[in-house]
Amino acid sequence: MSQKLINLSPDLKRLRDEGYFIQIRSGLLVMRDVPYVNAQREVKLGTLISTLNVAGDVARTPDTHVAYFDGEFPCAADGNPLRQIAHQSGALNLGNGVMAKHSFSSKPPSGYTDYHHKMSTYAAILAGPANVLKPGVSPRTFRAPEDEENSVFCYTETASDRVGIGALTALLAKERVAIIGLGGTGSYVLDFVAKTPVREIRIIDGDEFLQHNAFRAPGAPNIDQLREAPKKVDYLKALYSNMHKGIVAHGVALEAGNLHLLDGITFAFICMDASEAKRLIVRKLEALGAAFVDVGMGLELVDGTLGGILRVTASTPEKREHVHQGRISFANDGADNIYSSNIQVADLNALNAVLAVIKWKKLRGFYRDLEGEHHSTYTTDGNLMLSGDFYATRRAA
C-alpha cells in the first residue's frame, strides 16, 4: 500500500527517485537519514516527518506547513540553533512507531505546493550547515525502499496521525473483536470498529438482511441487494471490507454447538436479544478471559411518542459479578422485561453502539476513564445518563 501511494503520487515518487529515503507509516510521511549539525558542531543524521493529506491512493497538497524532527535541535555550522524554524520541543509519540523531539515551522509566502516542495525544503535547511562542515554529505542517500507496512486497512489511514492520536489508536491494534448480532445496534458497532486498526473483526449472525434492516443500519443498500436477501454478515462484510481487511463472517446463530467461533478473541460486543444462548455466550467469554460489552434497548410508544432506555453493561476479568446480579437479562420474559421491546430507530441504535464502543475504548486506555463504570443507562425523555457498578481500582486521569 505504501509503495502504491508513492508510485501514484508524482511528488512522493519524485522524492524517492531523487534519492531521498522516504517511507509511509500509516498517515505519516517519514524521511530518514537527513544530515544536520548539533550544538557541538557534529554532523548527525535525523528523521523528518510530515502528516499526509491523501485522497484515495494519491497525495494531495499538504494541509500544514509544520514538520516534525527526530534528533537533536539542529544548528548552523557555527553551532547556533536554527531558531528561525523553531516551533515546539518535547517528546512526541506520533504513533505507528514514529517518535519526534521537535516540530518546525517554516512557511513559504504561498505555502508548500506539494510534499516534494515541503520535505526537500526542510531537508535543505537542515543539511546545508552539515554540508559546510562535511562537504558532500546529503539527504539523498538512494537507499532501497523497504517492504510495505502490513496494514489492516485497504488504504492509508490518515485520520489519526494528522491530529496526533496515532499512538492512542495503536492501543487497539492487537485486538481481535467479535460482534455477536448484526441488527441495528450491532451493524453500527461494526461501522465504528471497522475504522480502527484491530487485527480481526469477527461478525456472527444467522439472519438475513431484509427491508426493515436497511432502515436501521448504516449505509444504503440498493433494491437489487435487498431482493437477494443476503445474510446480514455477508452484506456487511462486503460493505466494510472496502475499508478493513480483517473482517471474518459467520452466518450462523451462536449457540452451544458452535461457541468455538469465539476462541481467540480479546473483546466482544453482544448485540442480541435476551435468551439462554446469551447466557452460554457470556459463560464462554468469561472462560476465555475476554472482556465484553452487552447492549440493550427498551422503547415504548405511549401517548403518541416514543420513550425508553438504552443500556451498556461491561464485563472485565476484574469485575463480572454484576452481570449475574440482574444487569443483563438472559430470560426472554416478554412484557416484564423493558429491553424486550422490538421497537428500534436508527438514531438510538447508533447511540447505543456509540456508547458501547466508547466503553471499549475506555477499557483499552484510548479514552480517559475516571469512574471505571461497568453499567450505564441513557433515558431518552429526560436526556439522563446514569452510571454504576464501578470498578474499585479506578483508572487514573
C-alpha positions in Angstrom: 0.0 0.0 0.0 2.8 2.4 0.9 4.7 1.9 -2.4 1.5 2.2 -4.3 0.8 5.6 -2.7 4.3 6.7 -3.6 4.1 5.4 -7.2 0.7 7.1 -7.8 1.7 10.5 -6.2 4.1 12.4 -8.5 5.6 14.5 -5.6 6.3 11.4 -3.5 7.7 9.5 -6.4 10.0 12.4 -7.2 11.3 12.4 -3.7 12.1 8.7 -3.9 13.6 8.9 -7.4 15.8 11.8 -6.4 17.3 9.6 -3.7 15.5 10.7 -0.5 14.9 7.8 1.8 11.2 8.1 2.4 8.7 5.8 4.0 4.9 5.9 4.6 3.9 5.0 8.2 0.1 5.0 8.1 -0.8 8.7 7.8 2.8 9.9 8.1 5.5 10.7 5.5 8.9 9.9 7.0 12.2 11.0 5.5 15.2 9.2 7.2 18.9 9.9 7.2 18.7 13.7 7.0 22.1 15.2 8.0 22.2 18.1 10.4 24.5 19.9 12.8 24.1 19.7 16.6 25.2 22.2 19.2 28.6 20.5 19.4 29.1 21.1 15.7 28.9 17.4 15.0 27.2 16.1 11.8 24.4 13.8 12.8 21.5 12.0 11.0 17.9 12.7 11.9 14.4 12.0 10.7 11.9 14.5 9.1 8.2 13.7 9.5 5.1 15.2 8.0 1.4 14.3 8.2 0.0 13.2 4.9 -3.1 14.6 3.2 -4.4 11.8 1.0 -7.3 11.2 -1.4 -7.6 7.5 -2.1 -4.2 6.4 -3.4 -2.8 9.9 -4.2 -1.2 12.5 -2.0 -2.8 15.9 -2.1 -1.4 19.4 -1.2 0.0 19.5 2.3 -2.6 20.7 4.8 0.0 22.1 7.2 3.4 23.7 6.8 4.6 22.2 10.1 7.1 19.3 10.1 8.4 17.1 12.9 12.0 16.1 13.6 13.5 13.2 15.5 17.0 14.2 16.5 18.8 17.0 18.5 17.8 20.5 17.8 19.5 21.5 14.5 22.1 24.2 14.4 24.0 26.4 11.9 27.6 25.5 11.1 28.8 27.6 14.0 26.7 25.6 16.5 24.0 28.3 17.0 20.4 26.9 16.9 18.3 27.4 13.8 15.7 29.5 15.8 14.0 30.7 12.6 12.3 27.3 12.2 11.7 26.6 15.9 8.1 25.7 16.7 7.8 23.3 19.7 10.1 20.9 21.5 9.4 17.9 23.7 9.0 14.1 23.3 6.2 13.4 20.8 4.8 10.0 20.1 3.3 10.3 16.6 2.1 6.7 16.5 3.0 3.7 14.3 6.4 3.6 16.0 7.3 7.1 14.9 8.8 9.4 17.5 9.9 13.1 17.3 11.6 15.5 19.6 10.8 18.8 17.8 8.4 20.4 15.4 9.4 23.1 12.9 7.6 25.9 11.3 8.9 27.4 8.0 6.2 28.6 5.6 6.9 30.0 2.1 4.8 33.0 1.2 2.4 30.9 -0.9 2.7 27.7 1.1 4.0 24.4 0.0 2.8 23.3 -3.4 3.3 19.5 -2.7 5.2 17.1 -0.5 8.4 17.3 -2.6 8.4 21.0 -2.1 7.8 20.7 1.6 10.2 17.9 2.5 13.1 18.9 0.2 12.9 22.4 1.6 13.2 21.3 5.2 15.9 18.8 4.2 17.9 21.6 2.6 17.5 23.8 5.7 18.9 21.0 7.9 21.6 19.6 5.5 23.0 23.0 4.4 25.1 23.6 7.6 26.1 19.9 7.7 27.5 20.2 4.1 29.6 23.2 5.3 31.3 21.1 7.9 31.3 17.9 5.9 31.3 18.6 2.2 29.4 16.1 0.1 27.0 15.0 2.9 23.4 14.8 1.5 19.9 13.7 2.5 19.8 11.9 -0.9 21.1 8.5 0.2 19.5 6.4 -2.6 18.7 3.7 -0.1 16.5 0.9 -1.4 12.8 1.1 -0.3 11.8 -1.2 2.5 8.9 -3.7 2.4 5.4 -2.1 2.6 3.8 -1.9 6.0 1.4 -4.6 6.9 -1.8 -2.7 7.4 -5.3 -4.0 8.1 -6.7 -1.1 6.1 -7.3 -1.2 2.3 -6.0 2.4 2.0 -3.8 4.7 4.2 -5.4 5.7 7.5 -4.7 9.4 7.8 -7.4 10.4 10.3 -5.4 9.6 13.5 -1.9 10.8 12.6 -2.9 14.1 11.1 -4.4 15.1 14.5 -1.7 13.5 16.7 -3.5 10.5 18.1 -1.8 7.7 16.2 -0.2 6.4 19.4 -3.6 6.1 21.0 -5.1 4.4 18.0 -2.3 1.9 18.1 -3.6 0.7 21.5 -6.3 -1.1 19.6 -4.1 -2.8 17.0 -3.7 -6.2 18.7 -7.4 -6.6 19.4 -9.5 -9.5 17.9 -13.1 -8.3 18.3 -16.3 -10.3 18.0 -19.6 -8.6 17.2 -22.4 -11.0 18.1 -25.6 -9.9 16.5 -25.6 -7.6 13.4 -29.0 -5.9 13.8 -29.5 -2.2 14.2 -27.0 -1.7 17.1 -24.5 -4.4 16.0 -24.2 -3.0 12.5 -23.3 0.4 13.8 -20.8 -1.2 16.2 -19.2 -2.7 13.1 -19.2 0.7 11.4 -17.2 2.2 14.2 -14.9 -0.7 14.9 -14.0 -1.1 11.2 -12.5 2.4 11.4 -9.9 1.2 14.0 -6.8 -0.9 13.3 -8.0 -4.0 15.2 -6.4 -7.2 13.8 -9.7 -9.0 13.3 -13.4 -8.3 13.4 -15.4 -11.5 13.7 -19.1 -10.9 12.9 -21.6 -13.5 13.9 -25.3 -13.5 13.0 -27.6 -16.1 11.2 -30.3 -13.8 10.0 -30.9 -12.3 6.5 -30.6 -8.6 5.7 -34.2 -7.6 4.9 -36.0 -4.4 4.1 -36.6 -3.3 7.7 -32.9 -3.8 8.4 -32.0 -1.2 5.8 -33.8 1.5 7.7 -31.9 1.0 11.0 -28.4 0.1 9.8 -25.6 2.3 8.4 -25.3 2.7 4.7 -27.9 2.5 2.0 -28.4 -0.8 0.1 -30.0 -0.7 -3.3 -33.2 -2.5 -4.2 -31.3 -5.3 -6.1 -29.3 -6.1 -2.9 -32.5 -6.3 -0.9 -34.1 -8.6 -3.4 -31.2 -11.0 -2.9 -32.0 -11.2 0.9 -28.3 -11.8 1.8 -27.2 -12.9 5.2 -26.5 -9.8 7.3 -22.9 -10.8 7.8 -22.3 -11.3 4.1 -23.9 -7.9 3.2 -22.0 -6.1 5.9 -18.7 -7.8 5.2 -18.9 -6.9 1.6 -19.6 -3.3 2.6 -16.9 -2.8 5.2 -14.2 -4.9 3.5 -13.9 -1.9 1.3 -12.0 -0.4 4.2 -10.9 -3.1 6.6 -9.2 -6.4 5.5 -9.7 -8.3 8.8 -13.5 -9.0 8.7 -14.4 -12.6 9.2 -18.1 -13.5 8.7 -20.0 -16.4 10.3 -23.6 -16.6 9.1 -24.9 -18.7 12.0 -26.7 -18.1 15.3 -24.2 -18.5 18.1 -25.3 -21.4 20.4 -24.0 -24.3 22.4 -22.7 -26.3 19.4 -20.6 -23.5 17.9 -19.2 -21.5 20.8 -15.7 -22.3 19.5 -16.2 -19.5 17.0 -15.3 -17.2 19.9 -11.9 -18.8 20.5 -9.0 -16.4 20.3 -11.0 -13.1 20.6 -9.9 -10.4 23.1 -13.1 -8.4 23.2 -16.8 -8.9 22.3 -19.8 -6.8 21.7 -23.0 -8.7 22.5 -25.9 -7.1 20.5 -28.6 -9.7 20.7 -31.9 -10.3 22.5 -32.2 -11.9 25.8 -32.0 -15.7 25.6 -30.4 -18.8 27.1 -27.9 -18.6 24.2 -26.7 -15.3 25.5 -26.1 -16.9 28.9 -23.9 -19.5 27.2 -22.0 -16.8 25.3 -21.3 -14.9 28.5 -20.0 -18.0 30.2 -17.8 -18.8 27.2 -16.4 -15.2 27.2 -15.7 -15.4 30.9 -13.9 -18.8 30.4 -11.8 -17.2 27.7 -10.9 -14.3 30.0 -12.2 -11.8 27.4 -13.8 -8.5 28.3 -17.1 -7.7 26.7 -20.0 -5.2 26.4 -23.6 -6.1 26.3 -26.2 -3.6 24.9 -29.9 -3.3 25.4 -32.7 -1.0 24.2 -36.2 -0.7 25.5 -38.6 1.7 23.9 -42.3 2.2 24.4 -45.0 4.0 22.4 -47.0 6.0 24.9 -49.4 8.8 24.2 -48.1 9.0 20.6 -44.4 9.4 21.4 -41.5 7.1 22.0 -39.5 6.9 25.1 -37.3 4.4 26.9 -33.8 3.4 28.0 -30.5 2.4 26.3 -28.2 0.2 28.4 -24.5 -0.6 28.1 -23.1 -3.2 30.5 -19.4 -4.0 30.5 -17.7 -7.1 32.0 -14.0 -7.5 32.5 -11.8 -10.1 34.2 -11.5 -7.7 37.1 -15.3 -7.2 37.6 -18.0 -9.6 36.5 -20.4 -10.3 39.4 -22.8 -7.5 38.5 -23.6 -9.3 35.2 -25.1 -12.2 37.1 -27.0 -9.9 39.5 -29.6 -8.7 37.1 -27.7 -6.2 35.0 -28.0 -8.4 31.9 -31.3 -10.3 31.2 -31.0 -13.8 29.9 -34.6 -14.9 30.0 -36.9 -13.7 27.2 -39.7 -12.8 29.6 -41.7 -10.6 27.3 -43.6 -7.6 28.8 -41.8 -8.0 32.1 -38.5 -7.1 30.5 -38.1 -3.4 29.5 -35.5 -4.4 27.0 -37.7 -7.0 25.2 -39.4 -4.4 23.0 -38.7 -4.7 19.3 -39.2 -1.0 18.7 -35.9 0.4 17.3 -34.9 3.5 15.4 -31.6 4.1 13.7 -30.5 7.1 15.7 -30.9 5.3 19.0 -29.3 2.2 17.5 -26.4 4.4 16.6 -26.3 6.0 20.0 -26.3 2.6 21.8 -23.4 1.5 19.6 -21.5 4.7 20.2 -21.8 4.3 24.0 -20.7 0.6 23.7 -17.7 1.5 21.5 -16.7 4.4 23.8 -16.7 2.0 26.8 -14.5 -0.5 24.9 -12.0 2.3 24.1 -12.1 3.5 27.7 -11.3 0.0 28.9 -8.3 -0.1 26.5 -6.9 3.3 27.6 -7.9 5.3 24.5 -10.3 7.5 26.4 -9.8 8.8 29.9 -11.8 6.8 32.4 -12.2 8.5 35.8 -15.0 6.3 37.1 -14.5 2.8 35.8 -18.2 2.3 35.5 -19.3 -1.1 34.2 -23.0 -0.3 33.7 -24.7 2.8 32.3 -28.1 3.7 31.1 -29.4 6.6 29.0 -33.1 7.7 29.4 -34.4 9.4 26.3 -37.2 11.6 27.7 -35.0 13.2 30.4 -31.8 13.1 28.5 -30.4 11.4 31.6 -27.2 9.3 31.8 -26.6 7.2 34.9 -23.6 5.1 35.7 -23.0 2.3 38.2 -21.1 -0.8 39.1 -17.8 1.0 39.5 -14.5 -1.0 39.5 -12.8 -0.4 42.8 -9.4 0.5 41.3 -10.4 3.3 39.0 -8.2 4.3 36.1 -6.1 7.4 36.9 -6.7 10.5 34.9 
